Amino acid sequence: MVLLVLGLVFFLAVHLVPTRPDTRRRLIQRLGPNGYKAAFSVLSLIGLVLIVVGFGELQVMAGGNPQIWTPPAWTRHLASLLMLPAMVLIVAAYVPSRIRTAAKHPMLAAVKLWAFGHLLANGDLASVLLFGSFLGYAVYDRTSAKRRTMLAPSAPPAGGMLNDAVVIAAGVALYAFMLTVGHARLIGVPLIPGWH
């Protein structure tokens, strides 16, 4: 559990830096733009590795990952349903579109849906720590982003119907991949029995 908590603290602390514009500005002045990006990427990767290793250790450790509550079966179906818009929003974060403009912060919206859905469907300690932490971070970052947006000029809408169609098609394809084989291969938990 120590590695998971350490990884979460490390990863989320690094990602909280952009929510503090003065701190971010000072770091960029000290490290330079490329140095800041490199440090952010390396530290984020270290945090992510600690999270993955710590989460995996808790899953296999006997008695190390107690069940806090037992989710009813319907929560898994709801989680699967929430992942569809989450996948579309992940794609929207990278493709200029009216969907991205309407969502304002599509990656944060995707993280909230992902974390909330997985919290509903998993009642073990490791999942509560992991998904609860990411949900809390995304809610905080979104609130912080609203304050930062008030201080910055609003960006004009970008993209049209074609880009919207690309975002939806790519999001649905990503969802189908994760549902059929991706989740089993990347996470080790098949979502559809027999597909892996």
FENDA-V961809 format. One record per backbone hydrogen bond with DSSP energy under -0.5 kcal/mol. NH is the residue of the N-H (numbers start at 0). CO is the residue of the C=O. If there is no record, write none. Layout:
nh | co
NH | CO
NH | CO
This chain:
nh | co
4 | 0
5 | 1
6 | 2
7 | 3
8 | 4
9 | 5
10 | 6
11 | 7
12 | 8
13 | 9
14 | 10
15 | 11
16 | 12
16 | 13
18 | 15
19 | 16
20 | 18
23 | 19
24 | 20
25 | 21
26 | 22
27 | 23
28 | 24
29 | 25
30 | 26
31 | 27
35 | 31
36 | 32
37 | 33
38 | 34
39 | 35
40 | 36
41 | 37
42 | 38
43 | 39
44 | 40
45 | 41
46 | 42
47 | 43
48 | 44
49 | 45
50 | 46
51 | 47
52 | 48
53 | 49
54 | 50
55 | 51
56 | 52
57 | 53
58 | 54
59 | 55
60 | 56
63 | 60
64 | 60
67 | 65
67 | 122
68 | 122
70 | 68
74 | 71
75 | 72
76 | 72
77 | 73
78 | 74
79 | 75
80 | 76
81 | 77
82 | 78
83 | 79
83 | 80
84 | 80
85 | 81
86 | 82
87 | 83
88 | 84
89 | 85
90 | 86
91 | 87
92 | 88
93 | 90
94 | 90
95 | 93
100 | 96
101 | 97
102 | 98
103 | 99
104 | 102
108 | 104
109 | 105
110 | 106
111 | 107
112 | 108
113 | 109
114 | 110
115 | 111
116 | 112
117 | 113
118 | 114
119 | 115
120 | 116
121 | 117
124 | 65
127 | 123
128 | 124
129 | 125
130 | 126
131 | 126
131 | 127
132 | 128
133 | 129
134 | 130
135 | 131
136 | 132
137 | 133
138 | 134
139 | 135
140 | 136
141 | 137
142 | 138
143 | 139
144 | 140
145 | 141
146 | 142
147 | 143
148 | 144
149 | 145
150 | 146
150 | 147
151 | 147
151 | 148
163 | 159
164 | 160
165 | 161
166 | 162
167 | 163
168 | 164
169 | 165
170 | 166
171 | 167
172 | 168
173 | 169
174 | 170
175 | 171
176 | 172
177 | 173
178 | 174
179 | 175
180 | 176
181 | 176
182 | 177
184 | 180
185 | 181
186 | 182
187 | 182
187 | 183
188 | 182
189 | 187
194 | 191
195 | 193
